[in-house]
């Protein structure tokens, strides 16, 4: 994959991560975020499937991407006060990453 194609896919990945936190279809997965083990990597497609989330948006990226698309949850230093975690997304073997601050209390 050339540099231009990777940049395009990177934009799609970033857009998809935003949709994970905005679309109702991913609500069950979002509700489970606080239960993930701090600092452990999880396969995004596997976890979405466990929560019956739609997979069509991630599947269209192709198996080379979605099979390596992982995330981990990291509790913020003030977690006991804020209930905020950082969700770190990456594709194994790529430089692309995305970090989202998330708090169930602030979820709309």
Secondary structure, 3 states (H helix, E strand, C coil): CCHHHHHHHHHHHHHHHHHHHHCHHHHHHHHHHHHCCECCCEEHHHHHHHCCCCCHHHHCCCHHHHCCEEEEEEECCCHHHHCEEEEEEEECCCCCEEEEEEEHHHCC
